[in-house]
Amino acid sequence: NWRDAFFGDHFPNNSWFTVDLDNENEFEYHPEEEFITIPYQLTRHFDRMVALASAKVSPELSWLKMQTYFEKNEELSSEAERKYKWEEMTAEFEVGGDEQQMLVDCEDINLGFSKVAHMIAEVHQTGPNKLEEMALKAVLLHHISSDLPPPDYL
């Protein structure tokens, strides 16, 4: 998604670090840290990331942009991956497995049965969108108030 691309563009490998709480003396970049840092930052602290990326730094302090600290959180990163990346969520349903456990996992990240059913229907759609769906998306996209009566075209 575009937030992942934003992170990659503004914070390339080796320009950021996180702290391993098991070994607080280690401040190096490790690729495996991306999976427990980036989703957490994208969903919980995106405003901070934008501020850091757009901060103006004088040339003599440009090295600071290569030393950005990001907190990591494995549990919240995992939740974000499952909640906001449909491929991750729907892959579980395509593979099959324990349906009861899948529903428990969905409830753990605050996705009820109705939302999951809508996600599956959207991903595995067999025809074009209904006119009502397209109209609702247009209302949301253009921030049209639902309190307003429709324009009179007569």
N, C-alpha and C positions, 0 to 999 in steps of 0.2 A: 504494500500500500504506500501511499505518498509519504506517510510519516516515517516509514522505514527508509525510504529513499532520502528524505531530508536528513535523517540521522547519519546515513552513510556519506552524504555529500559534505556535511559540515563537521563531522567527527569521524574521519577515516581511522583505520586501524593504527594503533600506536599513538594516537593523539589524545586518548583518554585512558583512565585507569579506574579500578575499583579496589577495595581492600578486602582481602580474604581474612575473615574474622578468626579462622583457625590459625593463620600465620600472618599476624599484623605487620611483620617486617617485610612482607612481599608487596611491592607496588608496581609490578610489571603487568603489561597487557597480556592477557591470555585469551585466545579465540573462544574457548569454551565459556568464558564469562559473559559473552554476548547474549547467550540464551537466558541468563538470569538477571541481566542488567537492562538491555535495550527495551524489551516489552514493558518492563516496570516503568522505565523513564518515559516511554512514549505515551503510556496511559495515565500516569500519575503526575508527571512533572513536565509535560510538553511545553508549557509556558516558560519554564526555566530554561529549557533547551533552546527555545527561540531567542530568549534574551542573551544567552551565552553565545549563540551563533551570530547574532547581529551586533554584539558589543564591538565598539571601535577601540582598537588597541594601538598605541603608538609603536612604530617600527622597532624600537629598542626593547619593547616588552612583548613582541610577537611570539616569543617562546611560550608565553603563558597559554596561548591557544592550543599548544601541544601538550598541555599538562592538566587537562580537565578531569576532575573527579566526578564520578557518577556512583551513587549508592545502588546496591543491588538488592533484590528481594526475590528469592527463588519461588516462593509460594505465590506471590502476586504476579510475577512474570508468567508463571504457568497458567494462572487463571486468565490473564489477559490473552495469552496465545489461544486458549480454548474458546474464549468468549468473542474475540474480535477477528479471528482468522477462520472464516467459514470452512476453508479446506481442511483445517485440523479437526473441526467439529464434525463435519459431514463425512470425513474419511472413516471415522469410527462407526458410523451408521452403514457405510458401504461394505466394510469388512465383515460386519456382523459381530457376534460375540454375545456377551451377557447384556441383554436389553435392560434388565433391572439396574445393573451397575451403571450403564450409560445414563439412565434417568437420574440416578443418585448423583453422578458427576455433574450433570446439568443443573440440578438443584443446588449443588455446592457453589456454583458460580452464578446463582440467582437467575437461571433460565428455566422457566416453568415449561410444562408440556406444550402449552399453546405456542410459545415462542419457538420451541424446537420444531414443532410441526410446521410452522410458517417458514422456518429456515429450510427445512427439507423440501417443502413444496417449491420454494423459490429457486433452490439449487437444481432441482430435478424437474423443472417446468417443461411441459411438452408442447405448449403452444404460445401464441403471443399474449402479452398482458391484456387484461380486461381494460376497457375504457375507464372504468371507475378507479382502477389501480393507477393508471397513468395520470388521471386528474388529481388523485391524492398526492402522488409524487411531485407533481407540478406545484401544488399548494404548499407543500413542505419546502421545496427547492426555492421558491420565490417569496417565502415568508408571507403568504396571503392569509389574512385573518379569516377564520371560519365564522366569525360573527357577522361579517359583511354579507348583505344579500347579493346574489349574482347580478351582474350588470344587465340592464334591460336593453335588449337588442331590437326591440320592436319599433 
